[in-house]
Amino acid sequence: MDYGIDRIYSPDDGRELGMQGMIDDLVKQSDFPTGRDIKVSDLDKISYDNSKTIAEVISAVENFSDEKQDLVKEIDSRVLSDEKYAKIPFIGITGTGGAGKSSLKGELGRRFFRSNPKRKISIISIDPSKKKTGGALLGDRIRMNSINDPRVYMRSMATRENNRSVSPYIHSALNILKLAKPDAIILETSGIGQSGSEITEIADLSMYVMTPEYGASTHLEKIDMLDYADLIALNKSDKMCALDAIQAV
């Protein structure tokens, strides 16, 4: 602890607090917002070689957006003033929960790196916040086992509202990623069921991911994204009736 570790739980702590007590104490000490100390000058440090700064700036915008209006304005100004940022392709992926969006995204990343050995990619995965607890699992990264590479920056974000499929800070987060100069950006929205075509309004190319088990044919009429998506991925297509589902879609 003299070296800077906050606390080492001893057997005596275990007897006094119990396992749950130690967990509660750890969570309590870890439950604070980060990014308060970020300044406008820190934007100059954003790069893939300094990914910690990317994370800190996104956290500053998420946690202190009202206090950091000068930071948000400077981010937007830098991106809008240079045409090279507008040329970075932005791919939006949406679909039902459990359709395999994260696994598909991990495979896309693997193939991207294999085909483009010198190019970089940024990924944002958005998970829904629960209305009852306010928490979000942020579990998309569990499914992406092929992105442990210095050429990728991956960030999990919560919707922070229970009726949205994207974070209210997504535009600022995307602009922050653009300042790192990736060759492509992928945004995965939370599992949104049958609505959520808002991704088409912010992405250059949108993909809807679904499975053959969508129910009756009338359910297809309820899926807005089938009308608006540029690409439709029928995932888990090794299941029975997949070919029939392709025809129906």
C-alpha positions as CSV (number, residue, x, y, z in Angstrom):
1,M,0.0,0.0,0.0
2,D,3.0,2.3,0.5
3,Y,3.7,2.0,-3.2
4,G,0.2,3.5,-4.1
5,I,-2.1,0.5,-3.9
6,D,-5.3,1.6,-2.2
7,R,-5.9,-1.5,-0.2
8,I,-4.8,-5.0,0.2
9,Y,-7.5,-7.2,1.8
10,S,-6.1,-9.4,4.5
11,P,-7.6,-12.6,6.1
12,D,-8.7,-10.3,9.0
13,D,-10.6,-8.2,6.5
14,G,-12.2,-11.4,5.2
15,R,-13.4,-12.4,8.6
16,E,-14.6,-8.9,9.5
17,L,-16.2,-7.9,6.2
18,G,-16.9,-11.2,4.4
19,M,-16.5,-11.6,0.7
20,Q,-19.5,-9.4,-0.1
21,G,-18.2,-6.7,2.2
22,M,-14.8,-6.6,0.5
23,I,-16.5,-6.5,-2.9
24,D,-18.8,-3.6,-1.8
25,D,-15.8,-1.7,-0.4
26,L,-13.9,-2.2,-3.6
27,V,-16.8,-1.0,-5.7
28,K,-17.3,2.0,-3.5
29,Q,-13.7,3.1,-3.8
30,S,-13.8,2.7,-7.6
31,D,-17.1,4.5,-8.1
32,F,-16.1,8.0,-9.3
33,P,-16.1,9.8,-12.6
34,T,-12.9,10.2,-14.5
35,G,-11.8,12.9,-17.0
36,R,-12.2,16.1,-14.8
37,D,-8.6,17.1,-15.3
38,I,-8.6,16.9,-19.1
39,K,-7.9,20.3,-20.8
40,V,-8.2,21.5,-24.4
41,S,-4.4,21.2,-24.8
42,D,-4.7,17.4,-24.3
43,L,-6.4,17.1,-27.7
44,D,-2.9,17.5,-29.2
45,K,-1.8,14.2,-27.5
46,I,-4.6,12.1,-29.1
47,S,-3.1,9.3,-31.2
48,Y,-3.0,5.5,-31.4
49,D,0.3,5.5,-29.7
50,N,-1.3,7.4,-26.8
51,S,-4.7,5.6,-26.5
52,K,-5.0,6.5,-22.8
53,T,-5.5,10.1,-23.9
54,I,-8.3,9.0,-26.3
55,A,-10.0,7.2,-23.4
56,E,-9.6,10.1,-21.0
57,V,-11.0,12.7,-23.4
58,I,-14.1,10.6,-24.2
59,S,-14.6,10.1,-20.4
60,A,-14.3,13.9,-19.9
61,V,-17.0,14.5,-22.4
62,E,-19.3,11.8,-21.0
63,N,-18.9,12.7,-17.4
64,F,-18.4,16.4,-17.4
65,S,-20.1,17.6,-20.6
66,D,-21.6,20.7,-18.9
67,E,-18.3,21.8,-17.4
68,K,-16.3,21.0,-20.6
69,Q,-18.2,23.0,-23.2
70,D,-15.0,24.6,-24.4
71,L,-13.5,21.1,-24.9
72,V,-16.5,19.9,-26.9
73,K,-16.5,23.0,-29.1
74,E,-12.8,22.7,-29.8
75,I,-13.2,19.0,-30.7
76,D,-16.1,19.8,-33.1
77,S,-14.1,22.8,-34.5
78,R,-11.0,20.7,-35.3
79,V,-13.0,18.0,-37.1
80,L,-15.2,20.3,-39.1
81,S,-12.3,22.6,-40.2
82,D,-10.4,19.8,-41.9
83,E,-11.8,17.8,-44.8
84,K,-9.6,14.8,-44.2
85,Y,-11.8,13.9,-41.1
86,A,-14.9,13.8,-43.3
87,K,-13.3,11.2,-45.5
88,I,-13.0,8.6,-42.7
89,P,-15.6,5.9,-43.4
90,F,-18.1,5.3,-40.6
91,I,-19.9,2.0,-40.4
92,G,-22.9,1.6,-38.2
93,I,-24.0,-1.9,-37.0
94,T,-27.3,-2.5,-35.3
95,G,-29.7,-5.4,-34.7
96,T,-31.5,-7.4,-32.1
97,G,-29.9,-8.5,-28.8
98,G,-28.1,-11.8,-29.2
99,A,-27.9,-11.7,-33.0
100,G,-24.1,-11.9,-32.8
101,K,-23.2,-8.2,-33.6
102,S,-20.1,-8.2,-31.5
103,S,-18.8,-11.6,-32.8
104,L,-19.4,-10.4,-36.4
105,K,-17.6,-7.2,-35.6
106,G,-14.6,-9.0,-34.2
107,E,-14.4,-11.2,-37.3
108,L,-14.7,-8.1,-39.5
109,G,-11.8,-6.6,-37.5
110,R,-9.7,-9.7,-37.9
111,R,-10.2,-9.7,-41.7
112,F,-9.6,-6.0,-41.9
113,F,-6.2,-6.3,-40.2
114,R,-5.2,-9.3,-42.3
115,S,-6.0,-7.5,-45.6
116,N,-4.7,-4.1,-44.5
117,P,-1.5,-4.6,-42.4
118,K,-0.8,-0.9,-42.0
119,R,-4.2,0.5,-41.5
120,K,-6.0,1.3,-38.2
121,I,-9.6,1.0,-37.1
122,S,-11.7,2.4,-34.2
123,I,-14.6,0.6,-32.6
124,I,-17.3,1.9,-30.3
125,S,-19.7,-0.6,-28.7
126,I,-22.8,0.7,-27.0
127,D,-24.6,-1.3,-24.3
128,P,-28.1,-0.5,-22.9
129,S,-28.3,1.0,-19.4
130,K,-30.9,-0.8,-17.2
131,K,-33.7,1.4,-16.0
132,K,-33.9,-0.3,-12.5
133,T,-30.2,-0.1,-11.5
134,G,-28.8,2.5,-14.0
135,G,-25.9,0.1,-14.7
136,A,-24.7,-1.3,-18.0
137,L,-22.8,-4.6,-18.6
138,L,-20.5,-3.3,-21.3
139,G,-20.0,-6.9,-22.3
140,D,-19.5,-6.5,-26.0
141,R,-15.7,-6.8,-25.7
142,I,-16.1,-10.3,-24.4
143,R,-17.1,-11.5,-27.8
144,M,-14.3,-9.8,-29.8
145,N,-11.3,-12.0,-29.3
146,S,-9.4,-10.9,-32.4
147,I,-8.9,-7.2,-31.8
148,N,-5.9,-7.3,-29.4
149,D,-3.8,-5.3,-31.8
150,P,-2.1,-1.8,-31.5
151,R,-4.0,-0.9,-34.8
152,V,-7.4,-0.9,-33.1
153,Y,-8.9,1.3,-30.4
154,M,-12.0,-0.1,-28.9
155,R,-14.3,1.7,-26.4
156,S,-17.5,0.5,-24.6
157,M,-20.1,3.1,-23.8
158,A,-23.5,2.9,-22.1
159,T,-26.7,4.5,-23.5
160,R,-27.2,6.1,-20.0
161,E,-30.9,6.2,-20.9
162,N,-33.1,3.1,-21.1
163,N,-35.0,4.1,-24.3
164,R,-32.1,4.8,-26.6
165,S,-29.8,2.7,-28.8
166,V,-26.9,5.1,-28.8
167,S,-25.2,7.3,-26.2
168,P,-26.2,11.0,-26.0
169,Y,-22.4,11.7,-26.3
170,I,-21.8,9.6,-29.4
171,H,-21.2,12.5,-31.8
172,S,-18.5,13.9,-29.6
173,A,-17.0,10.4,-29.1
174,L,-16.9,9.9,-32.8
175,N,-15.2,13.2,-33.4
176,I,-12.6,12.4,-30.7
177,L,-11.8,9.1,-32.5
178,K,-11.5,11.0,-35.8
179,L,-8.7,13.1,-34.3
180,A,-6.7,9.9,-33.8
181,K,-6.9,9.5,-37.6
182,P,-8.2,5.9,-38.0
183,D,-8.8,4.5,-41.5
184,A,-12.3,3.4,-40.5
185,I,-14.7,3.7,-37.6
186,I,-17.3,1.0,-36.6
187,L,-20.2,1.8,-34.2
188,E,-22.3,-0.9,-32.8
189,T,-25.5,0.1,-31.1
190,S,-27.2,-1.7,-28.3
191,G,-29.6,-4.6,-29.1
192,I,-32.7,-2.5,-30.0
193,G,-35.3,-5.0,-31.2
194,Q,-37.5,-3.8,-34.1
195,S,-36.8,-0.1,-34.0
196,G,-33.7,2.0,-34.0
197,S,-33.1,3.2,-37.5
198,E,-31.4,6.3,-36.1
199,I,-28.0,4.7,-36.9
200,T,-28.7,5.4,-40.6
201,E,-28.8,9.1,-39.9
202,I,-25.2,9.2,-38.6
203,A,-23.4,6.4,-40.4
204,D,-22.0,6.4,-43.9
205,L,-22.9,2.7,-44.3
206,S,-25.4,0.9,-42.0
207,M,-25.7,-2.9,-41.4
208,Y,-28.6,-4.7,-39.7
209,V,-27.7,-8.0,-38.1
210,M,-30.4,-10.6,-37.4
211,T,-30.8,-14.4,-37.2
212,P,-33.1,-16.8,-39.0
213,E,-35.3,-17.0,-35.8
214,Y,-37.3,-13.8,-36.3
215,G,-40.7,-15.4,-35.9
216,A,-43.5,-15.3,-38.4
217,S,-43.1,-13.6,-41.7
218,T,-45.3,-10.7,-40.5
219,H,-42.6,-9.8,-38.0
220,L,-40.3,-8.8,-40.9
221,E,-42.8,-6.0,-41.7
222,K,-42.1,-4.5,-38.3
223,I,-38.3,-4.2,-38.7
224,D,-37.6,-0.7,-39.8
225,M,-34.0,-1.4,-40.6
226,L,-34.9,-3.8,-43.4
227,D,-36.1,-0.7,-45.3
228,Y,-33.1,1.5,-44.5
229,A,-30.0,-0.7,-44.0
230,D,-27.4,-0.7,-46.7
231,L,-26.4,-4.3,-45.7
232,I,-28.3,-7.1,-43.9
233,A,-26.3,-9.8,-42.3
234,L,-28.2,-13.0,-41.5
235,N,-26.0,-14.4,-38.7
236,K,-26.0,-17.9,-37.2
237,S,-27.0,-19.1,-40.6
238,D,-26.0,-22.7,-39.9
239,K,-29.3,-23.1,-38.1
240,M,-32.2,-24.8,-39.8
241,C,-34.4,-22.8,-42.2
242,A,-31.6,-20.2,-42.8
243,L,-32.0,-20.4,-46.6
244,D,-35.8,-19.9,-46.2
245,A,-35.0,-16.9,-44.0
246,I,-32.7,-15.4,-46.6
247,Q,-35.4,-15.6,-49.2
248,A,-38.0,-14.1,-46.9
249,V,-35.7,-11.2,-45.9
